[in-house]
Structure formats: C-alpha cells, structure tokens
Amino acid sequence: MQRAFFSFLAGALFGAGLLVSGMVDTTKVQGWLDVFGDWDPTLAFVMGGAIIPMAVAWRIAKRRETAVLGTPIPFRTEMRVDRDLVLGSLLFGAGWGLAGLCPGPALASLGFGGSGGLIFLLAMMAGMFATPAIRTRIERLAAAT
Amino acid sequence: MEQDWIWGLVGGLMIGSAGALYLLVNGRVMGASGILGGLVDRTGWSTAAERLAFIAGLIVIPPLMVPLYEVVDTHITGNVAVIVAAGLLVGIGTRLANGCTSGHGVCGISRLSLRGLVATVFYLLGGGLALVLFRHVLGVV
C-alpha cells in the first residue's frame, strides 16, 4: 500500500512536470527535433532541469544498499551497447519525431489530448505487445545472415 | 514564447524530483515505457500494483491542472495514419531499446550510463531524420 502511494506520488509529480514544462505540446517537441525549422530549445532546459535532481539522487543512492521502502537500489545490470539498443532508439526517435509524443507525455495528456492522443497510446501499447515476437524475428534474421 | 525555457526548467526539475523520489523511496528507475511496457507484455505483473499506481498518478493529475492555464493543446496531427505509425514505432522502439526519454534520457544520463547516452544520441538522430524526411522532403507532418 505504501509502495503504491509513493508510486502514485511520483507519477503525479512526473505528470505535473510534463504539463508545466510544455512537453505535452507536440509542436514544442517537434520544434526541438526539427533543426532546419523554427528551432525551439525548450526541451534542452527540461532535460537539463530533470537531470540535476536525478544526479543528486544517484549520488545518495550510491551510499545506500536499499531504498527507503526496503527494495535494493537498482544498480547497473546491463552495460552493453548492442544492436537492439541502437535500432530500438532509432525507431523510437522516428516515431517521436513523427507525432511529437513519447511514452510519458502520451499518458500525461490522455485526459485532454482528444481522440488523436488516445489512438497514439493504443498504437504504442500494441507495438509494446508485439515487441517480444518482433525481437525473436530480428534475432532469427541476424542469425541467418 | 520567451518564458518557455523558464517553465521548461521548472517542469524539468519536477520531472527529475519525481525520478529521485521513485529511486530513493521505491527503489525503482523511473522509465515511462518500462513501467507501462511491463504491464502490456506481462513481464512486470509481479509489480503490477506499483506500476498501475504510477500510471494512475501520471494520467489523473495533469488534467486537473489544465484549468490553471488559458489553453492547453497537444497540437497532435489530425492524420490518423501518421499517429498510428508513430505510436507503433514508439512502442516497438522503446521496448527494443529497453527505455525512452525518461529511462535512458533522464535516469540514464544522470548516472553517466553509456547505454543511456547512446540511446539518447540515436533517438535524437531518429527524430531529426524523421522530421527532415517527413516534414521537409515529403511534407506529411
């Protein structure tokens, strides 16, 4: 119950931050990615602002073995830079550029984003659902070549 | 607008504080695609309550704040084919790469993770290229 409460709080603060920062506005995101258009630097300030408290949190976490609620602090489990990381990020970036939405803002804007936002979220969840099968295919293809 | 960067910074600090809370209290890395994706593909069902609570906060709170503003518009395209294609790409891409802007970007870069940095370089590249091709060449978005 406690875990769910603090989890809700984190989600709420994340969502509020996304709204305040303007990252639920797809034109601001596309404005940042579109270096040949009317360039909008807002996203850099959002990223920079978000990294500051998070970097402090990692420093604090380093000195602890468990989080406040007893879970072990998640240290690096996977360090490899592999094909799926690069390919996946390229595909994700392409979709992000096309619609101007990434997973966080897609959820945060669900309540006021209209049918377009809902369709995006459903398509995104369908993609997530299909990924284990797609990953198997990619591995088979890579093994065959 | 001129003040956009200030609100960007303020919102960013809130997002980072949310990630800090999730890490230090719950002991989890705050990644939107991972939290949702684990529910969708069932790999995270053992921690479903925590994930659902996070998503509930993320969905419920922003609309309650909308009245504070004159206008809040996502300005999402009306082209349904583009929306569906983009949604599929974001869903598949973030799960293949095991993270998105929050997980790899905010949480990864802040601990100088090589995977987070590489992912961020490539999703920015993917986004930039998509806009060059689909906006400046094809004029679709």
Boltz contact constraints between the chains, C-beta under 6 A:
constraints:
  - contact:
      token1: [A, 3]
      token2: [B, 26]
      max_distance: 6.0
  - contact:
      token1: [A, 3]
      token2: [B, 50]
      max_distance: 6.0
  - contact:
      token1: [A, 4]
      token2: [B, 49]
      max_distance: 6.0
  - contact:
      token1: [A, 4]
      token2: [B, 53]
      max_distance: 6.0
  - contact:
      token1: [A, 6]
      token2: [B, 25]
      max_distance: 6.0
  - contact:
      token1: [A, 6]
      token2: [B, 26]
      max_distance: 6.0
  - contact:
      token1: [A, 7]
      token2: [B, 26]
      max_distance: 6.0
  - contact:
      token1: [A, 7]
      token2: [B, 50]
      max_distance: 6.0
  - contact:
      token1: [A, 7]
      token2: [B, 53]
      max_distance: 6.0
  - contact:
      token1: [A, 7]
      token2: [B, 54]
      max_distance: 6.0
  - contact:
      token1: [A, 8]
      token2: [B, 53]
      max_distance: 6.0
  - contact:
      token1: [A, 8]
      token2: [B, 56]
      max_distance: 6.0
  - contact:
      token1: [A, 8]
      token2: [B, 57]
      max_distance: 6.0
  - contact:
      token1: [A, 10]
      token2: [B, 18]
      max_distance: 6.0
  - contact:
      token1: [A, 10]
      token2: [B, 21]
      max_distance: 6.0
  - contact:
      token1: [A, 10]
      token2: [B, 22]
      max_distance: 6.0
  - contact:
      token1: [A, 11]
      token2: [B, 54]
      max_distance: 6.0
  - contact:
      token1: [A, 11]
      token2: [B, 57]
      max_distance: 6.0
  - contact:
      token1: [A, 11]
      token2: [B, 58]
      max_distance: 6.0
  - contact:
      token1: [A, 12]
      token2: [B, 57]
      max_distance: 6.0
  - contact:
      token1: [A, 12]
      token2: [B, 61]
      max_distance: 6.0
  - contact:
      token1: [A, 13]
      token2: [B, 14]
      max_distance: 6.0
  - contact:
      token1: [A, 13]
      token2: [B, 18]
      max_distance: 6.0
  - contact:
      token1: [A, 14]
      token2: [B, 15]
      max_distance: 6.0
  - contact:
      token1: [A, 14]
      token2: [B, 18]
      max_distance: 6.0
  - contact:
      token1: [A, 14]
      token2: [B, 58]
      max_distance: 6.0
  - contact:
      token1: [A, 15]
      token2: [B, 58]
      max_distance: 6.0
  - contact:
      token1: [A, 15]
      token2: [B, 61]
      max_distance: 6.0
  - contact:
      token1: [A, 15]
      token2: [B, 62]
      max_distance: 6.0
  - contact:
      token1: [A, 16]
      token2: [B, 14]
      max_distance: 6.0
  - contact:
      token1: [A, 16]
      token2: [B, 61]
      max_distance: 6.0
  - contact:
      token1: [A, 17]
      token2: [B, 11]
      max_distance: 6.0
  - contact:
      token1: [A, 17]
      token2: [B, 14]
      max_distance: 6.0
  - contact:
      token1: [A, 17]
      token2: [B, 15]
      max_distance: 6.0
  - contact:
      token1: [A, 19]
      token2: [B, 62]
      max_distance: 6.0
  - contact:
      token1: [A, 19]
      token2: [B, 65]
      max_distance: 6.0
  - contact:
      token1: [A, 20]
      token2: [B, 7]
      max_distance: 6.0
  - contact:
      token1: [A, 20]
      token2: [B, 10]
      max_distance: 6.0
  - contact:
      token1: [A, 20]
      token2: [B, 11]
      max_distance: 6.0
  - contact:
      token1: [A, 21]
      token2: [B, 8]
      max_distance: 6.0
  - contact:
      token1: [A, 21]
      token2: [B, 11]
      max_distance: 6.0
  - contact:
      token1: [A, 21]
      token2: [B, 12]
      max_distance: 6.0
  - contact:
      token1: [A, 24]
      token2: [B, 74]
      max_distance: 6.0
  - contact:
      token1: [A, 25]
      token2: [B, 75]
      max_distance: 6.0
  - contact:
      token1: [A, 26]
      token2: [B, 74]
      max_distance: 6.0
  - contact:
      token1: [A, 26]
      token2: [B, 75]
      max_distance: 6.0
  - contact:
      token1: [A, 26]
      token2: [B, 76]
      max_distance: 6.0
  - contact:
      token1: [A, 27]
      token2: [B, 75]
      max_distance: 6.0
  - contact:
      token1: [A, 33]
      token2: [B, 127]
      max_distance: 6.0
  - contact:
      token1: [A, 33]
      token2: [B, 128]
      max_distance: 6.0
  - contact:
      token1: [A, 33]
      token2: [B, 131]
      max_distance: 6.0
  - contact:
      token1: [A, 34]
      token2: [B, 131]
      max_distance: 6.0
  - contact:
      token1: [A, 36]
      token2: [B, 136]
      max_distance: 6.0
  - contact:
      token1: [A, 42]
      token2: [B, 4]
      max_distance: 6.0
  - contact:
      token1: [A, 42]
      token2: [B, 5]
      max_distance: 6.0
  - contact:
      token1: [A, 42]
      token2: [B, 8]
      max_distance: 6.0
  - contact:
      token1: [A, 45]
      token2: [B, 5]
      max_distance: 6.0
  - contact:
      token1: [A, 45]
      token2: [B, 8]
      max_distance: 6.0
  - contact:
      token1: [A, 45]
      token2: [B, 9]
      max_distance: 6.0
  - contact:
      token1: [A, 46]
      token2: [B, 8]
      max_distance: 6.0
  - contact:
      token1: [A, 46]
      token2: [B, 11]
      max_distance: 6.0
  - contact:
      token1: [A, 46]
      token2: [B, 12]
      max_distance: 6.0
  - contact:
      token1: [A, 49]
      token2: [B, 9]
      max_distance: 6.0
  - contact:
      token1: [A, 49]
      token2: [B, 12]
      max_distance: 6.0
  - contact:
      token1: [A, 49]
      token2: [B, 13]
      max_distance: 6.0
  - contact:
      token1: [A, 50]
      token2: [B, 12]
      max_distance: 6.0
  - contact:
      token1: [A, 50]
      token2: [B, 15]
      max_distance: 6.0
  - contact:
      token1: [A, 50]
      token2: [B, 16]
      max_distance: 6.0
  - contact:
      token1: [A, 50]
      token2: [B, 106]
      max_distance: 6.0
  - contact:
      token1: [A, 51]
      token2: [B, 109]
      max_distance: 6.0
  - contact:
      token1: [A, 51]
      token2: [B, 110]
      max_distance: 6.0
  - contact:
      token1: [A, 52]
      token2: [B, 16]
      max_distance: 6.0
  - contact:
      token1: [A, 53]
      token2: [B, 16]
      max_distance: 6.0
  - contact:
      token1: [A, 53]
      token2: [B, 17]
      max_distance: 6.0
  - contact:
      token1: [A, 53]
      token2: [B, 20]
      max_distance: 6.0
  - contact:
      token1: [A, 54]
      token2: [B, 16]
      max_distance: 6.0
  - contact:
      token1: [A, 54]
      token2: [B, 19]
      max_distance: 6.0
  - contact:
      token1: [A, 54]
      token2: [B, 20]
      max_distance: 6.0
  - contact:
      token1: [A, 54]
      token2: [B, 106]
      max_distance: 6.0
  - contact:
      token1: [A, 54]
      token2: [B, 110]
      max_distance: 6.0
  - contact:
      token1: [A, 55]
      token2: [B, 110]
      max_distance: 6.0
  - contact:
      token1: [A, 57]
      token2: [B, 20]
      max_distance: 6.0
  - contact:
      token1: [A, 57]
      token2: [B, 23]
      max_distance: 6.0
  - contact:
      token1: [A, 57]
      token2: [B, 24]
      max_distance: 6.0
  - contact:
      token1: [A, 58]
      token2: [B, 110]
      max_distance: 6.0
  - contact:
      token1: [A, 58]
      token2: [B, 111]
      max_distance: 6.0
  - contact:
      token1: [A, 61]
      token2: [B, 23]
      max_distance: 6.0
  - contact:
      token1: [A, 67]
      token2: [B, 24]
      max_distance: 6.0
  - contact:
      token1: [A, 67]
      token2: [B, 25]
      max_distance: 6.0
  - contact:
      token1: [A, 67]
      token2: [B, 27]
      max_distance: 6.0
  - contact:
      token1: [A, 68]
      token2: [B, 25]
      max_distance: 6.0
  - contact:
      token1: [A, 69]
      token2: [B, 25]
      max_distance: 6.0
  - contact:
      token1: [A, 69]
      token2: [B, 26]
      max_distance: 6.0
  - contact:
      token1: [A, 71]
      token2: [B, 27]
      max_distance: 6.0
  - contact:
      token1: [A, 73]
      token2: [B, 27]
      max_distance: 6.0
  - contact:
      token1: [A, 74]
      token2: [B, 29]
      max_distance: 6.0
  - contact:
      token1: [A, 81]
      token2: [B, 115]
      max_distance: 6.0
  - contact:
      token1: [A, 81]
      token2: [B, 118]
      max_distance: 6.0
  - contact:
      token1: [A, 84]
      token2: [B, 96]
      max_distance: 6.0
  - contact:
      token1: [A, 85]
      token2: [B, 97]
      max_distance: 6.0
  - contact:
      token1: [A, 85]
      token2: [B, 115]
      max_distance: 6.0
  - contact:
      token1: [A, 85]
      token2: [B, 119]
      max_distance: 6.0
  - contact:
      token1: [A, 86]
      token2: [B, 122]
      max_distance: 6.0
  - contact:
      token1: [A, 88]
      token2: [B, 93]
      max_distance: 6.0
  - contact:
      token1: [A, 88]
      token2: [B, 96]
      max_distance: 6.0
  - contact:
      token1: [A, 88]
      token2: [B, 97]
      max_distance: 6.0
  - contact:
      token1: [A, 89]
      token2: [B, 97]
      max_distance: 6.0
  - contact:
      token1: [A, 89]
      token2: [B, 119]
      max_distance: 6.0
  - contact:
      token1: [A, 89]
      token2: [B, 122]
      max_distance: 6.0
  - contact:
      token1: [A, 89]
      token2: [B, 123]
      max_distance: 6.0
  - contact:
      token1: [A, 90]
      token2: [B, 122]
      max_distance: 6.0
  - contact:
      token1: [A, 90]
      token2: [B, 126]
      max_distance: 6.0
  - contact:
      token1: [A, 91]
      token2: [B, 89]
      max_distance: 6.0
  - contact:
      token1: [A, 91]
      token2: [B, 92]
      max_distance: 6.0
  - contact:
      token1: [A, 91]
      token2: [B, 93]
      max_distance: 6.0
  - contact:
      token1: [A, 92]
      token2: [B, 90]
      max_distance: 6.0
  - contact:
      token1: [A, 92]
      token2: [B, 93]
      max_distance: 6.0
  - contact:
      token1: [A, 92]
      token2: [B, 94]
      max_distance: 6.0
  - contact:
      token1: [A, 92]
      token2: [B, 123]
      max_distance: 6.0
  - contact:
      token1: [A, 93]
      token2: [B, 123]
      max_distance: 6.0
  - contact:
      token1: [A, 93]
      token2: [B, 126]
      max_distance: 6.0
  - contact:
      token1: [A, 93]
      token2: [B, 127]
      max_distance: 6.0
  - contact:
      token1: [A, 94]
      token2: [B, 89]
      max_distance: 6.0
  - contact:
      token1: [A, 94]
      token2: [B, 126]
      max_distance: 6.0
  - contact:
      token1: [A, 94]
      token2: [B, 130]
      max_distance: 6.0
  - contact:
      token1: [A, 95]
      token2: [B, 86]
      max_distance: 6.0
  - contact:
      token1: [A, 95]
      token2: [B, 89]
      max_distance: 6.0
  - contact:
      token1: [A, 95]
      token2: [B, 90]
      max_distance: 6.0
  - contact:
      token1: [A, 96]
      token2: [B, 127]
      max_distance: 6.0
  - contact:
      token1: [A, 97]
      token2: [B, 127]
      max_distance: 6.0
  - contact:
      token1: [A, 97]
      token2: [B, 130]
      max_distance: 6.0
  - contact:
      token1: [A, 97]
      token2: [B, 131]
      max_distance: 6.0
  - contact:
      token1: [A, 98]
      token2: [B, 82]
      max_distance: 6.0
  - contact:
      token1: [A, 98]
      token2: [B, 86]
      max_distance: 6.0
  - contact:
      token1: [A, 98]
      token2: [B, 130]
      max_distance: 6.0
  - contact:
      token1: [A, 98]
      token2: [B, 141]
      max_distance: 6.0
  - contact:
      token1: [A, 99]
      token2: [B, 83]
      max_distance: 6.0
  - contact:
      token1: [A, 99]
      token2: [B, 86]
      max_distance: 6.0
  - contact:
      token1: [A, 102]
      token2: [B, 100]
      max_distance: 6.0
  - contact:
      token1: [A, 102]
      token2: [B, 101]
      max_distance: 6.0
  - contact:
      token1: [A, 103]
      token2: [B, 32]
      max_distance: 6.0
  - contact:
      token1: [A, 103]
      token2: [B, 33]
      max_distance: 6.0
  - contact:
      token1: [A, 103]
      token2: [B, 100]
      max_distance: 6.0
  - contact:
      token1: [A, 104]
      token2: [B, 32]
      max_distance: 6.0
  - contact:
      token1: [A, 104]
      token2: [B, 102]
      max_distance: 6.0
  - contact:
      token1: [A, 107]
      token2: [B, 58]
      max_distance: 6.0
  - contact:
      token1: [A, 107]
      token2: [B, 59]
      max_distance: 6.0
  - contact:
      token1: [A, 108]
      token2: [B, 58]
      max_distance: 6.0
  - contact:
      token1: [A, 108]
      token2: [B, 62]
      max_distance: 6.0
  - contact:
      token1: [A, 109]
      token2: [B, 74]
      max_distance: 6.0
  - contact:
      token1: [A, 110]
      token2: [B, 59]
      max_distance: 6.0
  - contact:
      token1: [A, 111]
      token2: [B, 63]
      max_distance: 6.0
  - contact:
      token1: [A, 112]
      token2: [B, 63]
      max_distance: 6.0
  - contact:
      token1: [A, 112]
      token2: [B, 66]
      max_distance: 6.0
  - contact:
      token1: [A, 113]
      token2: [B, 74]
      max_distance: 6.0
  - contact:
      token1: [A, 116]
      token2: [B, 76]
      max_distance: 6.0
  - contact:
      token1: [A, 116]
      token2: [B, 83]
      max_distance: 6.0
  - contact:
      token1: [A, 117]
      token2: [B, 74]
      max_distance: 6.0
  - contact:
      token1: [A, 117]
      token2: [B, 76]
      max_distance: 6.0
  - contact:
      token1: [A, 119]
      token2: [B, 83]
      max_distance: 6.0
  - contact:
      token1: [A, 120]
      token2: [B, 83]
      max_distance: 6.0
  - contact:
      token1: [A, 120]
      token2: [B, 87]
      max_distance: 6.0
  - contact:
      token1: [A, 123]
      token2: [B, 84]
      max_distance: 6.0
  - contact:
      token1: [A, 123]
      token2: [B, 87]
      max_distance: 6.0
  - contact:
      token1: [A, 123]
      token2: [B, 88]
      max_distance: 6.0
  - contact:
      token1: [A, 124]
      token2: [B, 87]
      max_distance: 6.0
  - contact:
      token1: [A, 124]
      token2: [B, 90]
      max_distance: 6.0
  - contact:
      token1: [A, 124]
      token2: [B, 91]
      max_distance: 6.0
  - contact:
      token1: [A, 125]
      token2: [B, 40]
      max_distance: 6.0
  - contact:
      token1: [A, 127]
      token2: [B, 88]
      max_distance: 6.0
  - contact:
      token1: [A, 127]
      token2: [B, 91]
      max_distance: 6.0
  - contact:
      token1: [A, 127]
      token2: [B, 92]
      max_distance: 6.0
  - contact:
      token1: [A, 128]
      token2: [B, 37]
      max_distance: 6.0
  - contact:
      token1: [A, 128]
      token2: [B, 40]
      max_distance: 6.0
  - contact:
      token1: [A, 128]
      token2: [B, 91]
      max_distance: 6.0
  - contact:
      token1: [A, 128]
      token2: [B, 95]
      max_distance: 6.0
  - contact:
      token1: [A, 129]
      token2: [B, 40]
      max_distance: 6.0
  - contact:
      token1: [A, 131]
      token2: [B, 92]
      max_distance: 6.0
  - contact:
      token1: [A, 131]
      token2: [B, 95]
      max_distance: 6.0
  - contact:
      token1: [A, 132]
      token2: [B, 41]
      max_distance: 6.0
